Amino acid sequence: MNELTTASLNPQERTRCEVWTRVMGYHRPVAAFNVGKRAEHGERCYFTENPCGTPLRVPQQAAA
């Protein structure tokens, strides 16, 4: 089984993925945001630490 297999769906089988994020201490769906808040969400970055302890900035993938 060294071959890569890909799943294919018909358009009728697809469903929309709902993205949630934590805002002001509680979770909300991004789809409920206004235009400005969605733009702000798209510009956010994740922060992680490398082994030396120095923060490393990793850009967030944009949600569709």
Biopython code that builds the backbone (N, CA, C, O; Angstrom):
import numpy as np
from Bio.PDB.StructureBuilder import StructureBuilder

atoms = [
    (1, "MET", "N", (0.821, -1.190, 0.000)),
    (1, "MET", "CA", (0.000, 0.000, 0.000)),
    (1, "MET", "C", (0.863, 1.251, 0.000)),
    (1, "MET", "O", (0.726, 2.082, 0.898)),
    (2, "ASN", "N", (1.716, 1.406, -0.942)),
    (2, "ASN", "CA", (2.545, 2.585, -1.049)),
    (2, "ASN", "C", (1.909, 3.669, -1.908)),
    (2, "ASN", "O", (2.429, 4.781, -1.997)),
    (3, "GLU", "N", (0.797, 3.350, -2.532)),
    (3, "GLU", "CA", (0.133, 4.320, -3.394)),
    (3, "GLU", "C", (-0.684, 5.293, -2.555)),
    (3, "GLU", "O", (-1.270, 4.923, -1.538)),
    (4, "LEU", "N", (-0.712, 6.542, -3.002)),
    (4, "LEU", "CA", (-1.545, 7.535, -2.338)),
    (4, "LEU", "C", (-2.971, 7.404, -2.841)),
    (4, "LEU", "O", (-3.205, 7.315, -4.046)),
    (5, "THR", "N", (-3.911, 7.392, -1.933)),
    (5, "THR", "CA", (-5.313, 7.333, -2.325)),
    (5, "THR", "C", (-5.960, 8.670, -2.027)),
    (5, "THR", "O", (-5.682, 9.290, -1.000)),
    (6, "THR", "N", (-6.806, 9.104, -2.909)),
    (6, "THR", "CA", (-7.507, 10.359, -2.713)),
    (6, "THR", "C", (-9.002, 10.090, -2.660)),
    (6, "THR", "O", (-9.527, 9.267, -3.410)),
    (7, "ALA", "N", (-9.658, 10.776, -1.787)),
    (7, "ALA", "CA", (-11.107, 10.656, -1.676)),
    (7, "ALA", "C", (-11.742, 11.683, -2.601)),
    (7, "ALA", "O", (-11.291, 12.825, -2.684)),
    (8, "SER", "N", (-12.770, 11.273, -3.279)),
    (8, "SER", "CA", (-13.485, 12.211, -4.131)),
    (8, "SER", "C", (-14.954, 12.212, -3.720)),
    (8, "SER", "O", (-15.544, 11.168, -3.444)),
    (9, "LEU", "N", (-15.515, 13.394, -3.688)),
    (9, "LEU", "CA", (-16.918, 13.563, -3.321)),
    (9, "LEU", "C", (-17.664, 14.251, -4.450)),
    (9, "LEU", "O", (-17.121, 15.107, -5.148)),
    (10, "ASN", "N", (-18.888, 13.868, -4.610)),
    (10, "ASN", "CA", (-19.759, 14.581, -5.535)),
    (10, "ASN", "C", (-20.137, 15.911, -4.893)),
    (10, "ASN", "O", (-20.140, 16.018, -3.666)),
    (11, "PRO", "N", (-20.454, 16.916, -5.686)),
    (11, "PRO", "CA", (-20.865, 18.201, -5.100)),
    (11, "PRO", "C", (-22.046, 18.071, -4.129)),
    (11, "PRO", "O", (-22.148, 18.851, -3.183)),
    (12, "GLN", "N", (-22.928, 17.107, -4.348)),
    (12, "GLN", "CA", (-24.074, 16.919, -3.466)),
    (12, "GLN", "C", (-23.651, 16.360, -2.099)),
    (12, "GLN", "O", (-24.369, 16.534, -1.115)),
    (13, "GLU", "N", (-22.504, 15.699, -2.034)),
    (13, "GLU", "CA", (-22.024, 15.089, -0.787)),
    (13, "GLU", "C", (-21.211, 16.056, 0.071)),
    (13, "GLU", "O", (-20.958, 15.768, 1.241)),
    (14, "ARG", "N", (-20.807, 17.170, -0.474)),
    (14, "ARG", "CA", (-19.965, 18.117, 0.259)),
    (14, "ARG", "C", (-20.798, 18.913, 1.263)),
    (14, "ARG", "O", (-21.969, 19.214, 1.028)),
    (15, "THR", "N", (-20.162, 19.247, 2.390)),
    (15, "THR", "CA", (-20.785, 20.112, 3.388)),
    (15, "THR", "C", (-19.803, 21.216, 3.749)),
    (15, "THR", "O", (-18.591, 21.055, 3.608)),
    (16, "ARG", "N", (-20.330, 22.315, 4.206)),
    (16, "ARG", "CA", (-19.505, 23.461, 4.564)),
    (16, "ARG", "C", (-18.843, 23.220, 5.920)),
    (16, "ARG", "O", (-19.489, 22.752, 6.858)),
    (17, "CYS", "N", (-17.574, 23.536, 6.018)),
    (17, "CYS", "CA", (-16.826, 23.401, 7.269)),
    (17, "CYS", "C", (-17.031, 24.672, 8.086)),
    (17, "CYS", "O", (-16.796, 25.775, 7.592)),
    (18, "GLU", "N", (-17.464, 24.520, 9.325)),
    (18, "GLU", "CA", (-17.694, 25.676, 10.182)),
    (18, "GLU", "C", (-16.464, 25.896, 11.054)),
    (18, "GLU", "O", (-16.035, 24.997, 11.777)),
    (19, "VAL", "N", (-15.899, 27.102, 10.980)),
    (19, "VAL", "CA", (-14.699, 27.452, 11.734)),
    (19, "VAL", "C", (-15.114, 28.279, 12.945)),
    (19, "VAL", "O", (-15.849, 29.259, 12.815)),
    (20, "TRP", "N", (-14.634, 27.876, 14.134)),
    (20, "TRP", "CA", (-14.925, 28.602, 15.372)),
    (20, "TRP", "C", (-13.629, 29.176, 15.908)),
    (20, "TRP", "O", (-12.555, 28.629, 15.657)),
    (21, "THR", "N", (-13.717, 30.270, 16.642)),
    (21, "THR", "CA", (-12.552, 30.863, 17.276)),
    (21, "THR", "C", (-12.950, 31.434, 18.625)),
    (21, "THR", "O", (-14.123, 31.715, 18.871)),
    (22, "ARG", "N", (-11.974, 31.603, 19.488)),
    (22, "ARG", "CA", (-12.228, 32.131, 20.823)),
    (22, "ARG", "C", (-12.123, 33.648, 20.769)),
    (22, "ARG", "O", (-11.102, 34.196, 20.354)),
    (23, "VAL", "N", (-13.192, 34.324, 21.194)),
    (23, "VAL", "CA", (-13.238, 35.781, 21.199)),
    (23, "VAL", "C", (-13.749, 36.244, 22.555)),
    (23, "VAL", "O", (-14.824, 35.827, 22.987)),
    (24, "MET", "N", (-13.004, 37.085, 23.219)),
    (24, "MET", "CA", (-13.421, 37.671, 24.501)),
    (24, "MET", "C", (-13.857, 36.611, 25.510)),
    (24, "MET", "O", (-14.825, 36.821, 26.241)),
    (25, "GLY", "N", (-13.164, 35.484, 25.560)),
    (25, "GLY", "CA", (-13.423, 34.481, 26.576)),
    (25, "GLY", "C", (-14.442, 33.423, 26.212)),
    (25, "GLY", "O", (-14.694, 32.530, 27.020)),
    (26, "TYR", "N", (-15.037, 33.481, 25.042)),
    (26, "TYR", "CA", (-15.986, 32.454, 24.624)),
    (26, "TYR", "C", (-15.789, 32.144, 23.146)),
    (26, "TYR", "O", (-15.146, 32.910, 22.428)),
    (27, "HIS", "N", (-16.335, 31.038, 22.699)),
    (27, "HIS", "CA", (-16.165, 30.597, 21.308)),
    (27, "HIS", "C", (-17.339, 31.054, 20.448)),
    (27, "HIS", "O", (-18.492, 31.004, 20.875)),
    (28, "ARG", "N", (-17.029, 31.501, 19.230)),
    (28, "ARG", "CA", (-18.047, 31.928, 18.266)),
    (28, "ARG", "C", (-17.667, 31.444, 16.883)),
    (28, "ARG", "O", (-16.482, 31.321, 16.575)),
    (29, "PRO", "N", (-18.667, 31.163, 16.032)),
    (29, "PRO", "CA", (-18.349, 30.798, 14.645)),
    (29, "PRO", "C", (-17.880, 32.027, 13.865)),
    (29, "PRO", "O", (-18.437, 33.116, 14.007)),
    (30, "VAL", "N", (-16.865, 31.839, 13.054)),
    (30, "VAL", "CA", (-16.328, 32.943, 12.253)),
    (30, "VAL", "C", (-17.388, 33.452, 11.274)),
    (30, "VAL", "O", (-17.380, 34.632, 10.923)),
    (31, "ALA", "N", (-18.290, 32.591, 10.832)),
    (31, "ALA", "CA", (-19.342, 33.006, 9.896)),
    (31, "ALA", "C", (-20.267, 34.059, 10.507)),
    (31, "ALA", "O", (-20.943, 34.779, 9.773)),
    (32, "ALA", "N", (-20.309, 34.160, 11.841)),
    (32, "ALA", "CA", (-21.171, 35.137, 12.505)),
    (32, "ALA", "C", (-20.483, 36.495, 12.672)),
    (32, "ALA", "O", (-21.104, 37.440, 13.159)),
    (33, "PHE", "N", (-19.216, 36.606, 12.278)),
    (33, "PHE", "CA", (-18.484, 37.860, 12.407)),
    (33, "PHE", "C", (-18.930, 38.859, 11.358)),
    (33, "PHE", "O", (-19.413, 38.483, 10.290)),
    (34, "ASN", "N", (-18.761, 40.152, 11.675)),
    (34, "ASN", "CA", (-18.999, 41.174, 10.659)),
    (34, "ASN", "C", (-17.768, 41.251, 9.750)),
    (34, "ASN", "O", (-16.770, 40.573, 9.993)),
    (35, "VAL", "N", (-17.842, 42.064, 8.725)),
    (35, "VAL", "CA", (-16.783, 42.123, 7.716)),
    (35, "VAL", "C", (-15.434, 42.506, 8.328)),
    (35, "VAL", "O", (-14.412, 41.910, 7.990)),
    (36, "GLY", "N", (-15.424, 43.484, 9.216)),
    (36, "GLY", "CA", (-14.172, 43.926, 9.832)),
    (36, "GLY", "C", (-13.558, 42.867, 10.714)),
    (36, "GLY", "O", (-12.343, 42.674, 10.695)),
    (37, "LYS", "N", (-14.377, 42.177, 11.488)),
    (37, "LYS", "CA", (-13.870, 41.132, 12.373)),
    (37, "LYS", "C", (-13.338, 39.945, 11.567)),
    (37, "LYS", "O", (-12.349, 39.326, 11.958)),
    (38, "ARG", "N", (-13.993, 39.622, 10.438)),
    (38, "ARG", "CA", (-13.480, 38.551, 9.568)),
    (38, "ARG", "C", (-12.117, 38.919, 9.006)),
    (38, "ARG", "O", (-11.229, 38.069, 8.929)),
    (39, "ALA", "N", (-11.941, 40.175, 8.612)),
    (39, "ALA", "CA", (-10.649, 40.617, 8.088)),
    (39, "ALA", "C", (-9.580, 40.521, 9.171)),
    (39, "ALA", "O", (-8.457, 40.094, 8.904)),
    (40, "GLU", "N", (-9.931, 40.921, 10.399)),
    (40, "GLU", "CA", (-8.992, 40.819, 11.515)),
    (40, "GLU", "C", (-8.631, 39.358, 11.781)),
    (40, "GLU", "O", (-7.471, 39.045, 12.048)),
    (41, "HIS", "N", (-9.608, 38.472, 11.710)),
    (41, "HIS", "CA", (-9.358, 37.041, 11.928)),
    (41, "HIS", "C", (-8.406, 36.496, 10.873)),
    (41, "HIS", "O", (-7.550, 35.669, 11.186)),
    (42, "GLY", "N", (-8.539, 36.940, 9.642)),
    (42, "GLY", "CA", (-7.667, 36.486, 8.563)),
    (42, "GLY", "C", (-6.224, 36.946, 8.725)),
    (42, "GLY", "O", (-5.313, 36.311, 8.193)),
    (43, "GLU", "N", (-6.000, 38.039, 9.450)),
    (43, "GLU", "CA", (-4.648, 38.569, 9.647)),
    (43, "GLU", "C", (-3.954, 37.989, 10.878)),
    (43, "GLU", "O", (-2.771, 38.248, 11.095)),
    (44, "ARG", "N", (-4.669, 37.212, 11.683)),
    (44, "ARG", "CA", (-4.083, 36.670, 12.916)),
    (44, "ARG", "C", (-2.964, 35.682, 12.618)),
    (44, "ARG", "O", (-2.940, 35.043, 11.567)),
    (45, "CYS", "N", (-2.036, 35.572, 13.566)),
    (45, "CYS", "CA", (-0.925, 34.632, 13.469)),
    (45, "CYS", "C", (-0.910, 33.746, 14.703)),
    (45, "CYS", "O", (-1.356, 34.144, 15.778)),
    (46, "TYR", "N", (-0.388, 32.537, 14.530)),
    (46, "TYR", "CA", (-0.169, 31.647, 15.667)),
    (46, "TYR", "C", (1.242, 31.888, 16.183)),
    (46, "TYR", "O", (2.155, 32.156, 15.402)),
    (47, "PHE", "N", (1.417, 31.796, 17.459)),
    (47, "PHE", "CA", (2.742, 31.922, 18.046)),
    (47, "PHE", "C", (3.125, 30.599, 18.684)),
    (47, "PHE", "O", (2.344, 30.010, 19.432)),
    (48, "THR", "N", (4.325, 30.137, 18.387)),
    (48, "THR", "CA", (4.854, 28.916, 18.975)),
    (48, "THR", "C", (6.253, 29.208, 19.485)),
    (48, "THR", "O", (6.829, 30.250, 19.172)),
    (49, "GLU", "N", (6.796, 28.297, 20.267)),
    (49, "GLU", "CA", (8.149, 28.467, 20.766)),
    (49, "GLU", "C", (9.059, 27.424, 20.129)),
    (49, "GLU", "O", (8.693, 26.254, 20.013)),
    (50, "ASN", "N", (10.232, 27.852, 19.723)),
    (50, "ASN", "CA", (11.204, 26.900, 19.213)),
    (50, "ASN", "C", (11.962, 26.298, 20.405)),
    (50, "ASN", "O", (11.797, 26.782, 21.525)),
    (51, "PRO", "N", (12.776, 25.273, 20.206)),
    (51, "PRO", "CA", (13.463, 24.615, 21.328)),
    (51, "PRO", "C", (14.326, 25.544, 22.185)),
    (51, "PRO", "O", (14.535, 25.255, 23.363)),
    (52, "CYS", "N", (14.823, 26.628, 21.640)),
    (52, "CYS", "CA", (15.667, 27.534, 22.414)),
    (52, "CYS", "C", (14.849, 28.460, 23.303)),
    (52, "CYS", "O", (15.410, 29.156, 24.149)),
    (53, "GLY", "N", (13.533, 28.479, 23.123)),
    (53, "GLY", "CA", (12.681, 29.342, 23.928)),
    (53, "GLY", "C", (12.394, 30.688, 23.298)),
    (53, "GLY", "O", (11.659, 31.490, 23.873)),
    (54, "THR", "N", (12.955, 30.956, 22.133)),
    (54, "THR", "CA", (12.692, 32.209, 21.437)),
    (54, "THR", "C", (11.377, 32.074, 20.667)),
    (54, "THR", "O", (11.206, 31.109, 19.923)),
    (55, "PRO", "N", (10.435, 33.028, 20.829)),
    (55, "PRO", "CA", (9.165, 32.914, 20.098)),
    (55, "PRO", "C", (9.380, 32.893, 18.584)),
    (55, "PRO", "O", (10.199, 33.640, 18.050)),
    (56, "LEU", "N", (8.647, 32.044, 17.921)),
    (56, "LEU", "CA", (8.702, 31.918, 16.465)),
    (56, "LEU", "C", (7.312, 32.218, 15.938)),
    (56, "LEU", "O", (6.347, 31.583, 16.362)),
    (57, "ARG", "N", (7.186, 33.156, 15.038)),
    (57, "ARG", "CA", (5.894, 33.565, 14.514)),
    (57, "ARG", "C", (5.556, 32.740, 13.296)),
    (57, "ARG", "O", (6.343, 32.673, 12.351)),
    (58, "VAL", "N", (4.373, 32.097, 13.304)),
    (58, "VAL", "CA", (3.922, 31.251, 12.205)),
    (58, "VAL", "C", (2.623, 31.821, 11.672)),
    (58, "VAL", "O", (1.656, 31.913, 12.427)),
    (59, "PRO", "N", (2.553, 32.216, 10.384)),
    (59, "PRO", "CA", (1.308, 32.773, 9.838)),
    (59, "PRO", "C", (0.190, 31.732, 9.827)),
    (59, "PRO", "O", (0.420, 30.549, 9.580)),
    (60, "GLN", "N", (-1.024, 32.204, 10.100)),
    (60, "GLN", "CA", (-2.204, 31.345, 10.113)),
    (60, "GLN", "C", (-2.705, 31.112, 8.696)),
    (60, "GLN", "O", (-2.620, 31.998, 7.846)),
    (61, "GLN", "N", (-3.229, 29.909, 8.445)),
    (61, "GLN", "CA", (-3.845, 29.615, 7.149)),
    (61, "GLN", "C", (-5.167, 30.370, 7.070)),
    (61, "GLN", "O", (-5.942, 30.356, 8.026)),
    (62, "ALA", "N", (-5.430, 31.022, 5.958)),
    (62, "ALA", "CA", (-6.675, 31.756, 5.789)),
    (62, "ALA", "C", (-7.843, 30.797, 5.655)),
    (62, "ALA", "O", (-7.767, 29.811, 4.922)),
    (63, "ALA", "N", (-8.921, 31.087, 6.364)),
    (63, "ALA", "CA", (-10.134, 30.277, 6.278)),
    (63, "ALA", "C", (-10.922, 30.687, 5.048)),
    (63, "ALA", "O", (-10.901, 31.852, 4.651)),
    (64, "ALA", "N", (-11.601, 29.751, 4.458)),
    (64, "ALA", "CA", (-12.388, 30.041, 3.256)),
    (64, "ALA", "C", (-13.666, 30.732, 3.600)),
    (64, "ALA", "O", (-14.453, 31.052, 2.710)),
]
sb = StructureBuilder()
sb.init_structure("model")
sb.init_model(0)
sb.init_chain("A")
sb.init_seg("    ")
for serial, (resi, resn, name, xyz) in enumerate(atoms, 1):
    if name == "N":
        sb.init_residue(resn, " ", resi, " ")
    sb.init_atom(name, np.array(xyz, "f"), 0.0, 1.0, " ", f" {name:<3s}", serial, name[0])
structure = sb.get_structure()
